[in-house]
Amino acid sequence: MKLLLQTIIILFSLGLNFIYAMPLENKVLKNTKKININLTNKEKDFLKKHPVITVHNELDYPPYNFNENGKPKGFSIDYLNLLAKKLGIQVKYISGYTWAEFMDMARNNKIDVMLNIMRTPEREKFLHFTQPYAGTKKAIFTNDSKVQTLRDLEGKTVSVIKGYFMQHFLEAYHPDIHLKLEKNARDCIASVKNGNSDATVGSSGIMRYLMKQNKLYLAYGHLINDRRLSLDLNIAISPALPMLRDILQKAMYSVSNSELRALKEKWIGAGTLKIPVSGTLTKKELEYLHKNNVVKMCIDPDWEPIEFADRADGYITKGISTDTMKCIGENLNITFKAVPTKNWSESQRYLQEKKCDILPTAVKTKKREMYAQFTYPYLDYKLAIITKEDQGFVSSLMDVIDKPIARKKGSALITKLQSLYPAVNIVEAKDALESFKMVDDGRAYATISTLPVASHYINKYDLKSIGIAGYTDMRLRLSIAVRKDNPLLLSILDKALATIPQAQHKLIYDRWVGRQVTQPFNYLYLFYASIAFLVIVLLGLYRQYILKEANRGLASAIKSKTEENLKQQQLLQEQSKLAAMGEMIGAIAHQWRQPLNALGLSIQNLEYDFNDGQVDESFIKRYVKKNKETIEFMSQTIDDFRNFFKVDKIKEAFSAQKAIDETVSIQEASLKKHNISLKITAHDFSIYGFRSEFQQVILNIITNAAYELKHNKIQNPKIDIVLKDEIITISDNALGIDKTILDRIFEPYFTTKEQGEGTGIGLYMSKVIIEENMGGSLTAVNTKEGGASFIIDFRKAI
């Protein structure tokens, strides 16, 4: 039945669809109203004392933060202005300093806020960071169609800003790339534009903005798929004003999706940057077009709707490729003139003989590379298997490889099929139409074609007896083939293709393909439906079986009720233990973060110290001692964790204070992270029982207190633990427990936490451990100071 239930869960999960919708709100930021942000009294007093905050404004970091004619501008500037308006405060922008000078000012409290700053462990030591409000991704910008990744740039020259992150990153991880250092991002783009560099690498939003503003266009932009190069932008507050961070964070939470979207559309752009192809061309390429404004092309005259010739009134080329060439011609101010040919084979021969300049759609093959060079593919189609409708579904090409397959003579696909499947049975047809008719009249079992071609011929010539039976695992990728002696034209056409919007390609496709042929029925769907039906039937049968068994075993069920309750109690205890383990693992992660950072920095600096000649015998001894102490600290953390979850065999007498100290030591880093102070006032006494169970109770209470302190955003949060006269009191200042639920908090599965943040069994099991296993009592009360206290009383324990 376990397998059955798993199957039901999987099928149910596959049927779920989550649809996210965002309301379209007013995008005009100037009409943003000051909304009610839930500030504490102390935060309101802070704003009264600080009605104006000082913020750094860079000279040249568009589109995020820059200065134009003495006026601060950019996405980050507008974003902070929006926050200030919501809070009812003023902003004074400080300009004219370098980044290093601004950082020094922030460190010394001479400026309140740093915008668009990346969070690092070093900066966290003296700045207070908000959560990210924007992100940047690095991208490669180039005029070389063959460059798409950083690996493609090895051996090439790349312009980057001197002293910036990308210089150090490429030097460290891609030493084979030759770097050309520039003053700013605009100079990097100009270097590529002028042919002095092969590419530049930088923040995608910044580069695109500068290209648009300066009309310095590069044809290709590719985002780099590397998490190290996806960076978040935060707001950072000077050391003396931690409350300002909390206030700004609350204001950030109040920013709506539409307000943020409007800012992004204004500064970063709502969609893809439209690049004029003429702006990407070099001087030589522009001179070429001026001298050669007519390009001769040879097409496949019988390959509807990809390309074909209408011979009814001369020789007029039509189809997807012709419309694409017209689009390129309009953008480049040139004309594509068709050279009449009888068939596809003659068109290929004409290109070899230089009677035409290009073939608008051709597959790149080794044979054709002897006389032509190819743009990157601009048409990419799945290859469908076409058979008689009554032949049924074809799962792969292997199902029909030994049967007659019709294909147009001279097709590159014939060569590819014969190389992949030597036993393939190819029947050559004079043109595409005949290959479909051969399947229709039985001369061939199947043909292989792209979806647009198949749809066109089947619908146009009413070939109702044939249809798509399945798909191959191959694709037809079509490029423009250019005469091998004309590399300038190849470069021009590559750039022209790159600047055609995807929407334009789709418009051309929809115009020529129209109504598509019926897709093949995949019998796997029927199989899945049958499985689902079978599951429902089995579920019904199982329900009947359960009812029958329930009626038959009612008497024995009553008899075993006590044993069942005991098992449930054990299960709850295990669940509580696992929940505590999750908390402890999180605590260890916090506890280890600082020593791991220290070890990493120590190892990293060793090389620099060696190069500086500082490494001697005395240095090594200090180095070993320091790192050994760090490792021993981490080892002690693991020992504490292991002892905490050690299964006690027998009850024993143990020190209450020592057990509490061990539990708190593991939680210490997590509490410090959230600025929660914990104080222990102890008059130690002995407790008799299972030590690990008692520590689990302490952990549950401290964890709950810390959650309430964080959830309620308490200023100066604290937890006090007092041991006196065999009573342990654990108190916090987290606003107390609602009186309506105070008598329910020890019930099993009762929780006030968000879904996924609490199980509702921690306090229940704590009460069971203290009262049933250890003979004490556990109660909870609200304090006069406004917090809650949990009291563990062992005075009556045996």
RARAKA-V36319 format. One record per backbone hydrogen bond with DSSP energy under -1.0 kcal/mol. CO is the residue of the C=O (numbers start at 1). NH is the residue of the N-H. If there is no record, write none. Layout:
CO:NH, CO:NH
//
This chain:
1:5, 2:6, 3:7, 4:8, 5:9, 6:10, 7:11, 8:12, 9:13, 10:14, 13:16, 28:31, 29:32, 37:39, 40:44, 41:45, 42:46, 43:47, 44:48, 45:49, 46:50, 51:90, 53:92, 54:113, 55:94, 59:67, 61:64, 61:65, 63:75, 64:76, 64:77, 66:73, 68:71, 71:68, 73:66, 74:78, 75:79, 76:80, 77:81, 78:82, 79:83, 80:84, 81:85, 82:86, 83:87, 84:88, 84:89, 90:53, 92:55, 94:57, 98:102, 99:103, 100:104, 101:105, 102:106, 103:107, 104:108, 105:110, 106:109, 112:238, 113:56, 114:236, 117:234, 120:124, 123:126, 123:127, 128:237, 134:233, 136:231, 137:204, 138:224, 139:202, 140:222, 141:200, 142:220, 144:147, 150:153, 151:154, 153:156, 156:178, 157:198, 157:199, 158:180, 159:201, 160:182, 161:164, 164:168, 165:169, 166:170, 167:171, 168:172, 169:173, 170:174, 174:177, 176:155, 178:158, 180:160, 182:162, 184:188, 185:189, 186:190, 187:191, 188:192, 189:193, 190:194, 191:196, 191:197, 192:195, 199:159, 200:141, 202:139, 203:207, 204:208, 205:209, 206:210, 207:211, 208:212, 209:213, 210:214, 211:216, 220:142, 222:140, 224:226, 226:229, 227:230, 229:138, 231:136, 233:133, 233:134, 234:117, 235:130, 236:114, 237:128, 238:241, 242:246, 243:247, 244:248, 245:249, 246:250, 247:251, 248:252, 249:253, 252:255, 256:260, 257:261, 258:262, 259:263, 260:264, 261:265, 262:266, 263:267, 264:268, 264:269, 276:279, 277:280, 282:286, 283:287, 284:288, 285:289, 286:290, 287:291, 288:292, 293:335, 295:337, 296:357, 296:358, 297:339, 301:309, 303:307, 305:320, 306:321, 307:303, 308:318, 310:316, 316:310, 318:308, 319:323, 320:324, 321:325, 322:326, 323:327, 324:328, 325:329, 326:330, 327:331, 328:332, 329:333, 329:334, 335:295, 337:297, 343:347, 344:348, 345:349, 346:350, 347:351, 348:352, 349:353, 350:355, 351:354, 357:483, 358:298, 359:481, 362:479, 365:369, 367:370, 368:371, 368:372, 371:484, 373:482, 379:478, 381:476, 383:472, 384:449, 385:469, 386:447, 387:467, 388:391, 396:399, 397:400, 400:403, 401:425, 404:445, 404:446, 405:427, 407:429, 408:411, 412:416, 413:417, 414:418, 415:419, 416:420, 417:421, 421:424, 425:405, 427:407, 429:409, 431:435, 432:436, 433:437, 434:438, 436:440, 437:441, 438:443, 438:444, 446:406, 447:386, 449:384, 450:454, 451:455, 452:456, 453:457, 454:458, 455:459, 456:460, 457:461, 458:463, 462:464, 463:466, 465:389, 467:387, 469:394, 470:385, 474:383, 476:381, 478:378, 478:379, 479:362, 480:375, 481:359, 482:373, 483:486, 486:490, 487:491, 488:492, 489:493, 490:494, 491:495, 492:496, 493:497, 494:498, 495:499, 497:500, 501:505, 502:506, 503:507, 504:508, 505:509, 506:510, 507:511, 508:512, 509:513, 510:514, 522:525, 523:527, 524:528, 525:529, 526:530, 527:531, 528:532, 529:533, 530:534, 531:535, 532:536, 533:537, 534:538, 535:539, 536:540, 537:541, 538:542, 539:543, 540:544, 541:545, 542:546, 543:547, 544:548, 545:549, 546:550, 547:551, 548:552, 549:553, 553:557, 554:558, 555:559, 556:560, 558:561, 560:564, 561:565, 562:566, 563:567, 564:568, 565:569, 566:570, 567:571, 568:572, 569:573, 570:574, 571:575, 572:576, 573:577, 574:578, 575:579, 576:580, 577:581, 578:582, 579:583, 580:584, 581:585, 582:586, 583:587, 584:588, 585:589, 586:590, 587:591, 588:592, 589:593, 592:596, 593:597, 594:598, 595:599, 596:600, 597:601, 598:602, 599:603, 600:604, 601:605, 605:609, 606:610, 607:611, 608:612, 609:614, 610:613, 616:620, 617:621, 618:622, 619:623, 620:624, 621:625, 622:626, 623:627, 624:628, 625:629, 626:630, 627:631, 628:632, 629:633, 630:634, 631:635, 632:636, 633:637, 634:638, 635:639, 636:640, 637:641, 638:642, 639:643, 640:644, 641:645, 652:689, 654:687, 655:659, 656:660, 657:661, 658:662, 659:663, 660:664, 661:665, 663:667, 664:668, 667:671, 668:672, 669:673, 671:676, 672:675, 677:719, 679:721, 681:723, 685:656, 687:654, 689:652, 690:694, 691:695, 692:696, 693:697, 694:698, 695:699, 696:700, 697:701, 698:702, 699:703, 700:704, 701:705, 702:706, 703:707, 704:708, 705:709, 706:710, 707:711, 708:712, 709:714, 710:713, 717:677, 719:679, 720:731, 721:681, 722:729, 723:683, 724:727, 726:794, 727:724, 728:792, 729:722, 730:790, 731:720, 738:741, 741:744, 744:747, 747:750, 754:757, 760:749, 760:750, 761:765, 762:766, 763:767, 764:768, 765:769, 766:770, 767:771, 768:772, 768:773, 769:774, 770:776, 777:793, 779:791, 781:789, 783:786, 787:783, 788:732, 789:781, 790:730, 791:779, 792:728, 793:777, 794:797
//
